[in-house]
Amino acid sequence: MAQDRLPKAALNRENLRQTFALARYVRPYRARFLSGLTTLFISATLGLAFPLLAGTLIDSALNPGLATVPLLGTLSLNQVALLLAASVTMQALASFNSALSFNRVGQSALADLRRDCYGRLISLPMAFFAQRRVGELTSRISTDVAQIEGALIDALPQICRQTVFLLGGITMIALTSGRLTAVMLGTLPLLIAAAVFFGRRLRGFARETQDQLAATNTIVEETLQAIASVKAFANESFELGRYERANARVLAAALSAARWRAVFVAFFIVALFGGIVIVLWFGAGLLQSGGISPGQLTRFVLYTTFVAGAMGQAAELFSQLQKTVGATQRVRELLREPTEIAVGAPDTTAGPPPARLRGEVAFAAVSFRYPSRPDVAVLHDITLTARAGERIALVGPSGAGKSTLTALLLRFYAPDSGRLLLDGRDARDYPLHWLRGQMAIVPQDVLLFGGTIAENIVYGRPGADDAAIREAARLANADEFISSFPDGYATLVGDRGIQLSGGQRQRIAIARAILKDPAILILDEATSSLDSESERLVQVALERLMAGRTTFIVAHRLATIRTADRIAVLEAGRVVELGNHTELSAKPDGLYRRLSSLQFGQGEFSTADDSLTATTIIKA
């Protein structure tokens, strides 16, 4: 039903040109496509032969030896019947080949199109995703491509078939009886006008019904996403009432559409069969006067139904074609979006990258504004260096620019001014995929994929064997709890890892980072939401992970970064203080001392904190 809500596009030359541009996906399968198209026309032509042979069969029964078939001459009753059976059989075989060919070509071409859309989507820069909703993007691959699929597999063959039926049918009824043709054409304008009038009304009601249904689906989605809040506030009855009101609007719209559909069906039956009655009445008069044979009258009525059917489908096919053009435009917009590599391609003259980064990082006078908020400066002339293996903590109020620095480090964005240097070379000199392969991140809110534990760990280094996965889990203090599950490493973690606790998810994320073996590590506030026992296990795992790696730590809990080599204090996008914990705590009016005092007052530090070491980095 999502396709019913697809916007339509005008069928002008430019839009059609863009639509036919996607024909390149059919090109690899053009031989089968031409085969399907050829057998489609054969099938349609044989379909047109059916009324001719049926009428000849009746004439042959009434006037033996007088019934003739064009190009074949006079045939007996049995010969006409045999020819009719052969025609139907050949039409069935041609239709089978046509349908199979169009489906194979369509499904293969659309599989290629979906692959290219998804490949382009995941290669787009972060600025693209910051300005678009996930639902809109997934719709490009699901709803829009499904609309193109329907056009390629169903609409295109139907357009070809109905065109043959319409043109061939009109030609044959004109050749059969000019006077009956004039009578028949006189009844068509009323049917066409009724189809257009009721079609618009019904499409309007269908859109309204789908919009109201979408509103009910939104309520369901919101309720299920916030089910804990719904139950905590005992608002099940409130949500049910909200859904019932929306559901009542869906019912009202659907019933209105049903009434109009019933009126249309009744009117169409009266108009269609009334027109046939008029044609039969006039044809019976011609039959009585000898102006037409019974076979010719039968032939004429059958061809009339062919023409009426083709005209009846014209409006629906035209509407589907408009939707397809609109869907094609949105898909082509996605395929034309520049990828990350195109936006910031590496400097090929800088030479190949080394086997591994040493881990030296330098932000040199870096300033930055997000593309979605160009009027707001997030970073101002940031200069910060990290030696290989050094632990740098980033602290400061929310919105100070901490996570933005790590986003620049991962090259999610490029600085507006200044440079990011890695091992003394500009970050843009390194191939993007290789560069990110040298880094790993352990975020605060770990998002696991909905597969098994082993699949989530091996995501750090696809292709790693079971022994490497288990060793990474052991170093992350995760092997013990994983082995306690009945399915072990094959345990399904559920949607977003919901089957596991926060500490378990953190340790799996650490195992994933250990398996990747990065030169540069980015840690979010990895222990901020854990109980004491989970925090202790995560801290030990993080210590193993940070050993020998350049580590950036974004921290709000200052107790976790007291032993960092250096602490960069950010405020309003600037580094206002830099030093270790002892040096910064000694500044009487410093921001770090003020933040420390606030957290000491809340009991954030204790004697146990003296044993803690720097462990996290990245969060905006």
ABEGO torsion letter per residue (X at the ends): XAAAABBBBBBBAAAAAAAAAAAAAAAAAAAAAAAAAAAAAAAAAAAAAAAAAAAAAAAAAABBGABBBBGAEBBBAAAAAAAAAAAAAAAAAAAAAAAAAAAAAAAAAAAAAAAAAAAAAAABBAAAAAABBAAAAAAAAAAAAAAAAAAAAAAAAAAAAAAAAAAAAAAAAAAABAAAAAAAAAAAAAAAAAAAAAAAAAAAAAAAAAAAAAAAAAAAAAAAAAAAAAAAAGAAAAAAAAAAAAAAAAAAAAAAAAAAAAAAAAAAAAAAAAAAAAAAAAAAAAAAAGABBAAAAAAAAAAAAAAAAAAAAAAAAAAAAAAAAAAAAAAAAAAABBBAAAABBBBAAAEBBBABBAGBBBBBGBBBBBAABAABBABBGBBBBBBBGBBBBBBEBBGAGAAAAAAAAAGABBBABEBBBBGGBBAAABBAAAAAAABBBBBABBBBBABBAAAAAAAABBGBBAAAAAAAAAAAGAAAAAAABAAEAABBAEBGGAABBAAAAAAAAAAAAAAAGBABBBBBBAAAABBAAAAAAAAAAAAAAABGBBBBBBBABAAAAAABABBBBBBGGBBABBEBAAAAAABAABAAAAAAAAAAAAGABBAAAAABBBABBEBX
